């Protein structure tokens, strides 16, 4: 979840008699039939510095002795095999703080915000102004899943917001809140980061405030040449890398004009064939009450054209605050996690607003040739606070969802929640399994090693 301060103006909430709602959430019964989440490993990032409700009230609810963690759940996933290693990371960005090398042997983690200062329990001005800015990328060797180890770190600029490794594994792109060269290439050698190459790409849209400056998300196309960035949380900007004779990125050029997309966009994913970019829109807008008075969000499909004539080809409404989503390996189904308003505390004035109690999950079909989206199931309700990310397993018949923590006064742990996909009907259907894998508090970003 991006660093949006919800404190200012909240006293106005007590005089608001109604606010936007979304489709009814379905409470679906648990099917206890054993189900296996397939893959070599599931990586889970946990930000232990703050409670999920700190966005609204600035109260961190610190955990004594806890530190940011990467948890590695080994196959068979959800059956107890895990290893943990410290890795500074932050929930104060859209899900994209972790990526893995194409062979799955190295994970890369960026810290949008650095750890909270020792002894600080709350920020009166909100976490947005209080939490220190991050600069670090950490590379973690996963060759032995039972003993992950840090093999390198690199300062990559102010507030790195996402990282994405090239298909050839020779470099990664990092988005940053830098005024100049907001996208940088990180050269990789034997898995470790060796050098930063700033890419001087002028941004086509100026952000409405300083917190939304720079590149807020970056994603490389499957060809490893084209890429797309989220700018100002309102536009997509497409670009193409230029390479040196030895195949390393040295510059970038814009491809077409920026595309206005949605009210407040978050995560970006390329379709498997590179013809479309899929975008989640939490529909918050840039106002301070945007994440309090929001209506239903949506997923959008944007056609990428080499000529620069990019265009929105499809839009599909889901439920409230859809942030993280994933595409299955077949490329025809999306799992979308809707946070609803579970990031709001229980006390007044927040009690005025609905949709605080439960989250939801939606399924959307995707037609690769046309880019068309269609809702097929959901929103299906589940418990917890601030579930930001979801991933399919290797064969696409299960979904894992990262849950920050339980809805309680002193939350101690997070978890991964599992859903099965029933394909015996005319369209796919979400089945809650009741399976949970406990994690360090603050689970917010997932990565599958298939």
C-alpha positions in Angstrom: 0.0 0.0 0.0 1.5 3.3 -1.0 2.4 5.9 1.5 -0.8 7.8 1.7 -1.5 9.8 4.9 -5.2 9.3 5.9 -5.1 11.4 9.1 -5.7 14.9 7.9 -9.4 15.6 7.4 -10.7 12.5 9.1 -12.8 14.6 11.6 -15.0 15.3 8.6 -16.0 11.7 8.6 -18.3 12.1 11.6 -20.6 14.3 9.5 -20.7 12.1 6.5 -23.9 10.0 6.5 -23.0 7.6 3.7 -20.1 6.6 1.5 -19.4 4.5 -1.5 -19.9 0.8 -1.3 -19.2 -2.1 -3.5 -20.7 -5.4 -4.5 -21.8 -7.6 -1.7 -19.1 -10.0 -0.4 -19.9 -13.7 -0.4 -19.2 -15.8 2.6 -18.4 -19.1 1.0 -18.1 -22.3 3.1 -14.7 -23.9 3.6 -13.9 -27.1 1.8 -11.5 -29.0 4.0 -10.5 -31.4 1.1 -6.6 -31.5 1.2 -5.2 -29.2 -1.5 -1.5 -28.7 -2.5 0.0 -25.4 -3.4 2.6 -26.4 -6.1 5.9 -24.9 -6.7 9.6 -25.1 -5.6 9.1 -22.3 -3.0 6.9 -19.4 -2.0 8.7 -16.2 -0.9 6.9 -13.9 1.6 8.1 -10.4 2.5 7.1 -9.1 5.9 7.4 -5.4 7.0 7.4 -5.6 10.8 7.7 -1.8 11.4 4.1 -0.9 11.4 0.6 -2.2 11.9 -1.7 -2.2 8.8 -3.9 0.5 10.4 -0.9 2.9 10.8 -1.7 4.5 7.5 -4.8 6.0 9.1 -3.6 6.9 12.6 0.2 6.8 12.6 0.3 4.2 15.4 3.0 1.6 14.6 2.3 -0.9 17.4 6.0 -2.0 17.3 7.0 -5.6 18.0 9.9 -6.0 20.4 12.8 -7.7 18.8 11.2 -8.1 15.3 12.8 -7.0 12.1 11.8 -7.1 8.4 11.9 -10.6 7.1 12.0 -12.7 4.0 10.3 -16.1 4.7 11.0 -19.0 2.3 8.3 -21.7 2.3 9.7 -24.8 0.7 7.8 -27.5 -1.2 5.5 -29.0 -0.2 4.3 -25.5 0.6 2.0 -24.9 3.6 3.3 -28.1 5.2 5.9 -26.7 7.6 9.2 -26.3 5.8 10.5 -22.8 6.0 13.5 -20.6 6.5 13.8 -16.9 7.4 16.4 -14.2 6.7 16.4 -10.5 7.5 15.7 -8.2 4.5 14.8 -4.6 4.9 11.5 -3.9 3.0 8.4 -1.8 3.3 4.7 -2.1 2.8 4.7 1.6 1.8 4.7 0.9 -1.9 2.6 -1.2 -4.3 3.4 -4.9 -4.2 6.6 -5.3 -6.3 9.4 -5.0 -3.7 10.6 -8.5 -4.5 11.5 -10.4 -7.6 13.6 -13.5 -8.4 16.2 -14.3 -11.1 14.8 -16.4 -14.0 16.4 -19.6 -12.5 15.0 -18.8 -9.1 18.3 -18.9 -7.4 18.5 -15.3 -6.2 15.8 -13.0 -4.8 16.1 -9.2 -5.0 14.4 -7.0 -2.4 14.1 -3.2 -2.3 13.2 -1.0 0.7 10.9 1.8 -0.2 11.1 3.0 3.4 13.9 2.1 5.9 13.2 0.7 9.4 11.4 2.8 11.9 13.6 4.6 14.4 14.2 2.7 17.6 11.8 3.6 20.4 9.3 5.3 18.1 5.7 4.0 18.7 3.8 6.5 16.6 4.2 9.4 14.1 1.9 12.3 14.9 2.2 13.5 11.3 1.5 10.0 10.0 3.8 7.3 8.6 4.1 9.2 5.3 6.1 12.0 6.9 7.7 10.0 9.7 9.0 6.7 8.2 12.6 7.1 6.9 13.2 6.9 3.2 14.8 3.8 1.9 17.7 3.4 -0.6 18.7 -0.3 -0.5 18.5 -3.3 -2.7 19.4 -6.7 -1.1 20.3 -9.8 -3.1 19.6 -13.1 -1.4 21.0 -16.5 -2.5 18.3 -19.2 -2.6 20.5 -22.0 -3.9 19.9 -23.8 -0.6 16.3 -23.1 0.4 17.0 -24.2 3.9 19.7 -21.6 4.4 19.1 -18.4 2.3 22.0 -15.9 2.6 22.6 -12.3 1.6 25.2 -12.1 -1.2 25.1 -8.4 -1.9 23.5 -5.0 -1.3 23.5 -1.8 -3.3 22.2 1.7 -2.8 19.8 2.3 -5.7 18.5 5.8 -5.1 15.7 7.4 -3.1 12.7 5.4 -2.2 12.9 2.4 -4.6 9.3 1.3 -5.2 9.7 -1.9 -7.2 12.2 -4.2 -8.8 11.9 -6.5 -11.9 14.6 -8.8 -13.2 15.2 -9.1 -17.0 14.4 -12.4 -18.6 18.1 -13.0 -19.4 19.1 -12.4 -15.7 21.8 -9.9 -16.6 20.1 -6.8 -15.1 17.1 -5.6 -13.2 15.1 -2.4 -13.4 14.2 -0.4 -10.3 11.7 2.4 -10.1 12.6 5.2 -7.8 11.1 8.5 -6.4 14.0 10.4 -8.0 13.4 13.7 -9.8 15.9 12.7 -12.5 16.4 9.2 -13.9 13.5 7.7 -12.0 14.2 4.3 -13.5 17.6 2.7 -13.1 19.1 -0.5 -14.4 21.0 -2.6 -11.9 23.7 -4.7 -13.5 24.0 -8.3 -12.0 27.0 -10.6 -12.0 26.8 -14.1 -10.5 23.5 -13.0 -9.0 24.9 -10.0 -7.1 24.2 -6.3 -7.9 27.4 -4.7 -9.2 26.5 -1.3 -10.7 23.6 1.2 -11.1 23.0 2.7 -14.5 20.5 5.7 -14.3 18.2 5.9 -17.3 17.5 9.5 -18.2 13.8 9.1 -19.2 11.8 12.3 -18.9 8.5 11.7 -17.3 5.5 12.8 -19.4 3.3 13.7 -16.4 4.1 15.8 -13.3 2.7 14.4 -10.1 0.2 16.4 -8.1 2.3 16.2 -5.0 5.9 15.4 -4.0 5.0 12.0 -2.6 3.9 10.7 -6.0 6.9 12.0 -8.0 9.2 9.8 -10.0 8.5 6.2 -11.1 6.1 4.4 -8.8 6.3 1.0 -10.5 8.2 -0.6 -13.3 7.7 -3.8 -15.3 9.8 -5.2 -18.1 8.0 -6.8 -21.1 8.6 -10.5 -21.8 11.1 -9.4 -24.6 13.3 -7.8 -22.0 13.5 -4.6 -24.1 10.3 -2.7 -23.6 9.0 -1.6 -20.2 6.2 0.3 -18.6 6.1 2.5 -15.5 3.4 3.9 -13.3 3.7 7.7 -13.1 1.8 9.9 -10.7 -0.5 6.9 -9.9 -2.6 8.1 -12.8 -0.7 7.3 -16.1 1.2 4.6 -17.8 4.4 5.5 -19.7 5.9 3.1 -22.1 9.6 3.0 -23.0 12.3 1.0 -24.7 15.8 0.1 -23.5 18.9 0.9 -25.5 21.9 -1.5 -25.1 25.6 -1.5 -25.4 27.4 -3.9 -27.7 27.8 -6.4 -24.8 24.1 -6.4 -24.2 23.9 -4.2 -21.1 21.2 -1.4 -20.8 22.7 2.1 -21.2 19.6 4.4 -22.0 15.9 4.4 -22.5 13.5 6.2 -24.9 9.8 6.9 -24.6 7.4 4.9 -26.8 4.3 7.0 -27.5 2.5 9.4 -25.1 1.6 8.6 -21.6 -1.8 6.9 -21.2 -4.2 8.2 -18.5 -5.5 5.1 -16.7 -8.1 4.9 -13.9 -8.3 7.0 -10.8 -5.4 5.7 -8.7 -3.4 2.9 -10.3 -1.1 0.5 -8.6 0.4 -2.8 -9.8 1.3 -3.5 -13.5 1.6 -6.9 -15.2 2.4 -7.7 -18.8 0.4 -10.3 -20.6 2.5 -13.3 -21.5 2.7 -12.4 -25.2 3.7 -8.7 -24.4 0.7 -7.3 -26.3 -1.2 -5.9 -23.3 -0.4 -4.4 -19.9 -2.9 -5.2 -17.1 -3.4 -2.6 -14.4 -5.1 -2.5 -11.0 -6.9 0.7 -10.0 -7.8 1.1 -6.3 -9.9 4.1 -7.3 -8.8 6.2 -4.3 -7.9 9.4 -6.2 -5.2 11.7 -4.8 -7.2 13.3 -2.0 -6.5 12.7 1.6 -9.8 10.9 2.0 -9.4 8.9 -1.2 -8.9 5.6 0.6 -11.8 6.3 2.9 -14.5 7.4 0.5 -13.6 5.1 -2.3 -15.9 3.1 -4.4 -15.2 -0.1 -6.3 -11.9 -0.5 -8.0 -11.1 -2.1 -11.3 -8.7 -4.0 -13.5 -7.8 -2.4 -16.9 -6.2 -3.9 -20.0 -4.1 -1.5 -22.1 -2.9 -2.5 -25.6 0.8 -1.8 -26.2 1.6 -0.6 -29.7 5.2 -0.3 -31.0 3.9 2.7 -32.9 3.1 4.4 -29.6 -0.7 4.4 -30.2 -1.4 2.6 -26.9 -5.1 2.4 -25.7 -7.3 1.0 -23.1 -9.2 -1.9 -24.5 -11.1 -3.3 -21.5 -12.1 -2.5 -18.0 -13.6 -4.8 -15.3 -14.9 -3.6 -11.9 -14.1 -5.8 -8.9 -14.5 -4.7 -5.3 -12.9 -2.0 -3.1 -9.2 -1.3 -3.1 -7.9 -4.0 -5.5 -4.1 -3.7 -5.2 -2.1 -6.8 -5.9 -3.1 -9.4 -8.5 -1.5 -12.2 -10.5 -1.9 -13.9 -13.8 -1.8 -17.7 -14.0 0.9 -19.4 -16.1 -1.6 -20.2 -18.8 -2.2 -16.4 -19.1 -6.0 -16.6 -19.1 -7.0 -15.9 -15.5 -6.4 -13.2 -13.0 -6.6 -13.4 -9.2 -7.3 -10.0 -7.7 -7.1 -9.3 -3.9 -9.4 -6.5 -2.7 -8.4 -4.9 0.6 -11.8 -3.3 1.0 -11.2 -0.8 3.9 -9.7 -3.2 6.4 -6.8 -0.7 6.8 -9.1 1.6 8.9 -8.9 1.3 12.7 -12.0 0.3 14.7 -12.4 3.5 16.7 -14.3 6.7 15.8 -14.3 8.4 13.4 -13.5 5.4 11.3 -16.5 3.5 12.4 -18.6 5.7 10.2 -17.3 3.9 7.2 -18.2 0.4 6.0 -16.2 -2.4 4.5 -13.7 -2.4 7.4 -14.3 -5.9 8.6 -13.4 -8.3 5.8 -11.4 -8.5 2.6 -12.2 -10.3 -0.7 -10.8 -12.2 -3.7 -12.0 -12.0 -7.3 -11.4 -14.0 -10.4 -11.2 -12.4 -13.9 -10.8 -14.1 -17.2 -8.4 -12.6 -19.8 -8.5 -13.1 -23.5 -4.9 -12.7 -24.8 -5.7 -11.9 -28.5 -8.2 -9.1 -27.7 -7.2 -8.1 -24.2 -10.8 -8.4 -23.0 -11.5 -8.9 -19.3 -14.5 -10.6 -17.8 -15.5 -11.2 -14.2 -16.0 -14.9 -13.5 -16.2 -15.2 -9.7 -16.2 -13.2 -6.5 -15.8 -11.1 -4.5 -15.4 -14.0 -1.9 -14.8 -12.8 1.7 -12.0 -13.7 4.0 -10.5 -12.3 7.3 -7.5 -10.1 8.1 -6.1 -6.7 7.6 -4.4 -5.2 4.5 -4.0 -8.2 2.2 -1.9 -6.7 -0.6 -0.8 -9.5 -2.8 -1.9 -12.8 -4.3 -0.1 -15.4 -6.5 -1.1 -18.6 -8.4 0.7 -21.8 -7.7 2.8 -23.5 -10.5 -0.1 -25.4 -12.1 -2.7 -22.6 -11.5 -5.2 -24.5 -9.4 -4.5 -22.7 -6.2 -4.0 -19.1 -5.0 -2.0 -17.8 -2.1 -2.9 -14.4 -0.5 -0.6 -12.4 1.9 -2.5 -11.2 5.0 -0.7 -8.4 7.0 -2.2 -9.5 10.3 -5.4 -10.2 12.2 -7.9 -7.5 13.0 -7.0 -7.1 16.7 -5.7 -4.5 19.0 -2.2 -5.9 19.4 -1.5 -7.9 16.2 1.5 -10.3 16.5 1.6 -12.3 13.2 0.6 -12.4 9.6 -0.2 -15.4 7.4 -0.7 -16.7 3.9 -4.3 -17.7 3.1 -5.0 -20.4 0.5 -7.9 -20.8 -2.0 -8.5 -23.6 -4.5 -10.0 -23.1 -8.0 -12.8 -25.4 -8.9 -13.0 -25.9 -12.7 -15.7 -28.5 -12.7 -18.3 -25.9 -13.4 -19.0 -23.8 -16.5 -16.5 -21.1 -15.1 -13.8 -21.2 -12.5 -15.0 -20.8 -8.9 -13.0 -19.9 -5.7 -13.1 -22.4 -2.9 -11.8 -21.3 0.5 -9.6 -24.1 1.9 -9.2 -23.0 5.5 -5.5 -23.5 5.1 -3.2 -20.8 6.6 0.6 -20.7 6.9 1.7 -18.3 9.7 4.3 -15.7 8.9 6.1 -12.8 10.7 3.7 -9.9 11.1 3.4 -7.7 8.1 3.2 -10.1 5.2 2.6 -8.0 2.1 4.5 -9.2 -1.0 4.7 -12.7 -2.6 6.9 -14.4 -5.1 6.5 -17.9 -6.4 9.5 -20.0 -7.4 7.8 -22.5 -9.8 
